[in-house]
């Protein structure tokens, strides 16, 4: 069974997003990358015909991203 080109592109984006976390030192950028990872992962689950997992991934990803942005706004963007 051949791999769907859209699924392949989404998995490639996931791989690039995963490795881009190691490039940045700013915590806010890393949190934004985490949000992008979560959104792309939700699209992957939807493409794999698992809408319940996709909705859960999107909801948890949005909630944790908002929570982490709130924490970083109080703690600071750069680690010491």
N, C-alpha and C positions, 0 to 999 in steps of 0.2 A: 504494500500500500504506500503510494508516494506521499510525501509530506506536503501539506498545504502551504503555498507560498506566504500567505498572510500569517499563519502560525509560525513559520520559519522566521519571518521578519520580526514578529513579536518576541520570539525567543532570543533573537540576536540583540534586540533592544534591551531585554532583560540582562543579558550578559554584559553589554556595554555600561548599563546603569550600575550594575554590581561592581564593576571594576572602577567606575568613576568615583565611588565613595572614598577610595584610597588616595585620590588626587587632592581633594579639598581638605583644608584645615578648619574652615569656618563651619561651625555647627549648624547654622541656619541653612547653608547650602546642602549639607548632608541630610538635613531633615526634608528639604525640598526634593532631593534625589530619592529619599525613602518614599515620599508621597507619589512620585512618578513610578517607582518600582511597584508600589501597591496598585496603582491604577492600571499599569500594563499587565500585572498579574491577574487582575480581575478580568481584563479582556482575554487573556489566555484561557482562563477557566470558562468564560462564555464561549469561546471558540471550540473548546473541548466538550461542549454540551453539558456543562455543569452549572446551570444558572444559580442554584442555591448557594454553591460555594463562591461564585462570582459576586453575588450580592453581599455575602458575609465578608469577603475580602475587601470589597469597596467600603463597607460600613466601618469595619475595624481599622482599615487604613486611614480613612478620613478622621476618625476619632483619635487615633494615636498621633497622627500628624498634628492635629490641632493641639493636643495635650503637650506634645514635645515643643511646639512653637511657643506655647505659654511658658513652659519651663525655661527655655532658652532666653526668652525675653526677661526673665527674672535673674537668671544665673549669669548670662553673658554669652557672646557669640564665639569667643576664642577660649580654648582650653589653656590652662596655666602650666 
